[in-house]
């Protein structure tokens, strides 16, 4: 049976869960999308960078298929920063894209094993970044760039076969490498292009220089941030889906709390019967007030006397003394013995007779 208290408890748990999900969604860095996603308007998103490119004449598009399952155009620039995962098939597709003449902007915090597989002689990444850096060599990627600010969340400490172009050589923020007819631009830290720093120093100029010549299409790969090819709710990132599930559960519990009970109200337990001895004594008291106790209790006394004689093995025509001795052996007290064996009783003997009958019949509760 569903009780009001139980429903309120479940509702309280659901509301608490909803509040926790809301707070997480509100105060985590991913509150408005994954890091370095062009859909994300949070501080670490790239929505501002996508808008800047569009205003500067670059056609901007989003790719919602993984590189291995996409048709990449080498005439475009592909932005792939802070990917959640890259499988070998994706890396092979990216290398083929660059070798055919494509331009790839890749990197971010802790690039991991995929970087060494993507770039022959990849640089070594370190979390020891530098907040302000300047161009190291004059190349296409540093045109119009004077000073760049970052969160100092990463740096390339050993460029190896790549060319450091921004920052000191032992802590470069940007390195570049040619592959076939294309070019790979590696960022050790994506923060200069993110929403919270894009307007600082020459960060916007850096973003435009990295994208390549004006009119070149720029494509943001969003599949690596959890945005697949599905449409509708299926296209949302997983953390957004869990938030929606929490909202739906809270709504369902609230609706269920307003339903009528699933069954009838449980009846109140029936009042317990009074102890039988108390009932007998109350009845004897009532008989005593009739004004004729001898007549009123004749049957009670007679039945009690017969029980004494039967249980003690005394003859039915035994004298009163014999019957009194038998009653004593059966546990009756003096007043009860007198009430059962004596002449017509007084008011007090009526109560004693009722008590004796209760003892003899086993109803002394």
Number of C-alpha atoms within 10 A of each C-alpha: 10 11 12 12 9 12 16 14 12 15 21 15 14 21 19 13 17 21 14 14 18 15 12 14 17 12 9 10 15 19 21 18 25 26 26 30 31 26 20 20 21 22 20 25 27 29 20 23 23 26 13 18 21 16 11 12 13 22 16 19 16 18 20 20 18 23 22 16 11 13 12 20 16 18 16 22 29 27 24 22 27 22 22 12 14 15 11 12 12 19 18 14 19 21 19 17 27 25 18 18 19 23 29 27 20 21 23 23 19 16 21 13 9 17 20 13 14 18 19 14 14 21 24 18 26 18 16 13 22 19 15 14 20 18 22 16 14 12 12 13 23 22 15 15 20 15 18 23 20 24 15 19 19 25 30 28 21 17 21 14 15 20 19 27 22 27 24 18 18 13 24 30 33 29 25 24 18 18 19 14 13 20 20 25 22 29 26 30 31 27 26 28 27 29 22 18 21 23 16 15 17 18 23 22 21 22 21 22 18 21 25 17 13 13 15 17 20 24 23 23 23 25 22 23 23 21 23 17 14 11 9 7 10 12 16 15 16 12 16 17 14 12 17 15 13 20 18 14 16 21 16 13 18 18 11 13 18 10 8 10 13 9 8 8 9 7 6 6 6 6 6 6 7 9 11 14 19 16 16 20 20 14 14 24 18 14 19 21 12 12 10 14 21 20 13 17 22 16 11 19 26 14 15 27 25 17 18 26 19 13 12 16 11 16 12 13 9 10 11 16 11 14 24 22 14 21 27 15 12 14 13 22 14 12 16 26 25 18 25 31 21 14 10 17 23 13 18 14 24 31 24 25 29 26 24 29 26 20 17 19 10 10 15 15 11
